[in-house]
Amino acid sequence: SLIEQRGERLKAGLTELLDEYQLNDVLQVTGHGSWSFLLFKILDETELYLWKTLFMQETLAQGLITLGSHNLTLSHDDEIIDQVLECYGRVFQVLSQAKQTSDIRSRLQTEPLTPLFAVRKK
């Protein structure tokens, strides 16, 4: 379908950007063309929330409202896909710099995210 083709183009572009900015150890692209995801590969919970906060801060600063999910529709034409990839390029540049200098926390303009739900301990 047209939506799947465009989504596969988005996924391929994201994969190229992750390679370009050397973020394959931080993020991965997964899912179907029509509904794909950027997933964090960070295992340490504290570090994970720092990365997620920086990601959200930077995507919002670019005008891209996402938590890493891409739900495509017919309105997502090539021009929109290009705009999304340009935004991600700028976001990934910041993430890559933070990774290289190990200063994620100092780049945050707010407190890091915290888990909303906690498993009860007996």
ZAGUDO-225505 format. One record per residue: x, y, z of N, C-alpha, C in turn; chain. Coordinates in pm, whole numbers, plus 50000, padded with zeros to 5 digits. Layout:
BEGIN
REC  n_xx  n_yy  n_zz ca_xx ca_yy ca_zz  c_xx  c_yy  c_zz ch
REC     X     Y     Z     X     Y     Z     X     Y     Z  A
...
END
This chain:
BEGIN
REC  n_xx  n_yy  n_zz ca_xx ca_yy ca_zz  c_xx  c_yy  c_zz ch
REC 50083 49881 50000 50000 50000 50000 50088 50125 50000  A
REC 50030 50235 49963 50102 50362 49958 50151 50403 50097  A
REC 50067 50382 50197 50106 50418 50335 50227 50336 50378  A
REC 50225 50207 50349 50337 50120 50387 50465 50162 50315  A
REC 50455 50196 50187 50572 50239 50110 50633 50365 50171  A
REC 50549 50459 50205 50599 50583 50265 50660 50557 50402  A
REC 50596 50467 50477 50649 50432 50608 50783 50362 50599  A
REC 50799 50277 50499 50928 50210 50479 51035 50312 50442  A
REC 50996 50414 50367 51089 50523 50333 51130 50597 50460  A
REC 51035 50623 50549 51065 50688 50676 51160 50601 50759  A
REC 51130 50472 50768 51215 50381 50845 51357 50376 50789  A
REC 51368 50370 50656 51501 50366 50593 51576 50495 50622  A
REC 51506 50608 50614 51570 50737 50644 51615 50746 50788  A
REC 51534 50696 50879 51571 50695 51020 51693 50607 51045  A
REC 51696 50493 50979 51810 50401 50993 51938 50467 50943  A
REC 51928 50538 50831 52045 50611 50778 52092 50718 50876  A
REC 51997 50791 50934 52033 50894 51031 52097 50836 51157  A
REC 52045 50723 51203 52105 50658 51321 52248 50616 51290  A
REC 52272 50567 51168 52408 50531 51125 52496 50655 51120  A
REC 52445 50761 51055 52522 50884 51037 52564 50945 51170  A
REC 52474 50944 51267 52503 51006 51397 52550 50905 51502  A
REC 52580 50784 51458 52634 50679 51544 52551 50659 51671  A
REC 52420 50642 51650 52327 50623 51760 52263 50484 51762  A
REC 52320 50390 51687 52262 50256 51680 52268 50182 51813  A
REC 52355 50223 51903 52360 50160 52034 52261 50224 52132  A
REC 52197 50334 52088 52102 50406 52172 51958 50381 52125  A
REC 51936 50385 51994 51802 50374 51937 51798 50271 51825  A
REC 51680 50215 51804 51657 50128 51689 51519 50156 51631  A
REC 51505 50132 51502 51378 50150 51433 51315 50012 51419  A
REC 51188 50002 51452 51119 49874 51442 50974 49899 51402  A
REC 50902 49793 51373 50761 49805 51341 50731 49794 51193  A
REC 50604 49806 51161 50552 49799 51025 50566 49937 50961  A
REC 50569 49942 50830 50580 50069 50761 50473 50168 50800  A
REC 50353 50121 50821 50243 50212 50854 50241 50253 51001  A
REC 50317 50181 51083 50318 50208 51227 50453 50165 51283  A
REC 50549 50255 51280 50683 50221 51324 50718 50293 51454  A
REC 50829 50250 51511 50870 50300 51642 51020 50323 51647  A
REC 51060 50422 51724 51198 50438 51765 51205 50387 51908  A
REC 51283 50284 51931 51294 50225 52065 51433 50250 52121  A
REC 51438 50287 52248 51565 50306 52316 51620 50171 52356  A
REC 51751 50154 52341 51818 50029 52374 51890 50036 52509  A
REC 51869 50143 52581 51936 50166 52709 51872 50079 52817  A
REC 51953 50006 52892 51900 49916 52994 51890 49982 53131  A
REC 51984 50070 53163 51983 50136 53292 51866 50236 53298  A
REC 51776 50218 53395 51653 50298 53400 51680 50448 53416  A
REC 51775 50483 53502 51806 50625 53523 51856 50688 53394  A
REC 51949 50621 53328 52003 50672 53202 51896 50675 53093  A
REC 51810 50574 53092 51702 50568 52993 51613 50692 53003  A
REC 51576 50732 53123 51488 50848 53139 51557 50979 53104  A
REC 51688 50985 53122 51763 51103 53076 51755 51112 52924  A
REC 51780 51000 52857 51775 50998 52710 51635 51030 52659  A
REC 51534 50971 52720 51397 50998 52676 51359 51144 52694  A
REC 51402 51203 52804 51372 51344 52828 51439 51432 52723  A
REC 51566 51406 52696 51636 51484 52595 51571 51465 52458  A
REC 51534 51343 52425 51467 51315 52298 51338 51395 52286  A
REC 51255 51390 52388 51127 51463 52385 51150 51613 52378  A
REC 51244 51663 52456 51275 51806 52456 51314 51852 52315  A
REC 51400 51776 52251 51452 51816 52121 51351 51796 52008  A
REC 51271 51690 52014 51169 51672 51909 51065 51783 51918  A
REC 51024 51816 52040 50927 51925 52057 50986 52059 52011  A
REC 51114 52081 52037 51178 52206 51994 51179 52216 51842  A
REC 51178 52103 51774 51175 52101 51627 51033 52105 51573  A
REC 50934 52106 51662 50795 52107 51618 50743 51969 51583  A
REC 50816 51867 51623 50777 51729 51595 50720 51670 51724  A
REC 50590 51645 51723 50525 51593 51843 50519 51442 51832  A
REC 50609 51375 51904 50616 51230 51900 50682 51179 52028  A
REC 50650 51058 52062 50720 50987 52168 50803 50874 52106  A
REC 50815 50880 51972 50891 50779 51900 50803 50687 51817  A
REC 50674 50712 51815 50580 50633 51737 50542 50709 51611  A
REC 50530 50637 51500 50495 50699 51372 50373 50629 51314  A
REC 50259 50692 51325 50134 50637 51274 50101 50711 51144  A
REC 50135 50651 51032 50120 50719 50904 49978 50712 50850  A
REC 49943 50817 50775 49815 50823 50704 49845 50867 50561  A
REC 49742 50874 50479 49761 50918 50341 49809 51063 50332  A
REC 49786 51141 50434 49832 51280 50431 49984 51292 50448  A
REC 50049 51186 50489 50195 51188 50504 50259 51160 50368  A
REC 50271 51266 50288 50331 51251 50155 50483 51263 50166  A
REC 50552 51258 50050 50698 51263 50050 50751 51391 50114  A
REC 50684 51502 50093 50728 51628 50150 50723 51622 50303  A
REC 50618 51566 50358 50606 51553 50504 50712 51456 50557  A
REC 50732 51345 50488 50835 51249 50531 50971 51318 50534  A
REC 51001 51397 50431 51128 51471 50426 51140 51567 50544  A
REC 51032 51637 50576 51033 51732 50688 51058 51659 50820  A
REC 50993 51545 50837 51011 51466 50960 51156 51420 50971  A
REC 51212 51372 50860 51351 51326 50862 51448 51441 50889  A
REC 51419 51559 50836 51503 51676 50865 51499 51709 51014  A
REC 51381 51704 51073 51368 51728 51217 51449 51626 51295  A
REC 51433 51498 51259 51507 51393 51329 51658 51411 51311  A
REC 51701 51459 51196 51843 51484 51175 51896 51583 51277  A
REC 51822 51690 51301 51864 51790 51399 51859 51733 51541  A
REC 51757 51654 51570 51745 51592 51703 51860 51493 51725  A
REC 51886 51410 51626 51992 51309 51640 52129 51374 51652  A
REC 52147 51489 51591 52274 51561 51606 52296 51598 51752  A
REC 52192 51648 51818 52203 51683 51961 52227 51558 52045  A
REC 52153 51451 52016 52172 51326 52092 52313 51272 52074  A
REC 52364 51280 51952 52499 51231 51924 52603 51312 51999  A
REC 52587 51444 52001 52680 51529 52076 52674 51497 52225  A
REC 52553 51475 52277 52538 51441 52419 52606 51308 52450  A
REC 52594 51214 52358 52658 51083 52376 52810 51098 52376  A
REC 52862 51174 52282 53008 51190 52270 53068 51260 52391  A
REC 52996 51353 52449 53050 51431 52560 52998 51384 52697  A
REC 52910 51284 52696 52855 51227 52820 52794 51335 52910  A
REC 52719 51428 52849 52661 51535 52929 52511 51551 52903  A
REC 52441 51441 52904 52298 51443 52875 52225 51533 52974  A
REC 52249 51512 53102 52175 51586 53205 52192 51737 53191  A
REC 52311 51783 53160 52335 51927 53151 52263 51990 53032  A
REC 52221 51911 52936 52149 51961 52819 51998 51972 52844  A
REC 51952 51915 52953 51808 51916 52980 51764 52053 53031  A
REC 51651 52098 52981 51594 52225 53024 51483 52204 53127  A
REC 51469 52082 53173 51369 52045 53273 51421 51927 53353  A
REC 51347 51886 53452 51383 51767 53528 51361 51644 53441  A
REC 51442 51541 53458 51423 51418 53379 51289 51352 53410  A
REC 51239 51283 53311 51117 51204 53330 51138 51104 53443  A
REC 51030 51066 53506 51033 50959 53605 50921 50863 53572  A
REC 50933 50738 53612 50826 50642 53585 50696 50683 53651  A
REC 50587 50668 53578 50455 50701 53634 50403 50590 53725  A
REC 50440 50469 53691 50388 50355 53765 50505 50278 53826  A
REC 50483 50225 53943 50585 50144 54009 50523 50012 54049  A
REC 50600 49908 54039 50555 49776 54082 50563 49773 54234  A
REC 50456 49726 54293 50454 49717 54439 50552 49613 54488  A
REC 50623 49647 54592 50717 49553 54651 50658 49501 54780  A
REC 50671 49372 54801 50616 49310 54923 50713 49321 55037  A
END
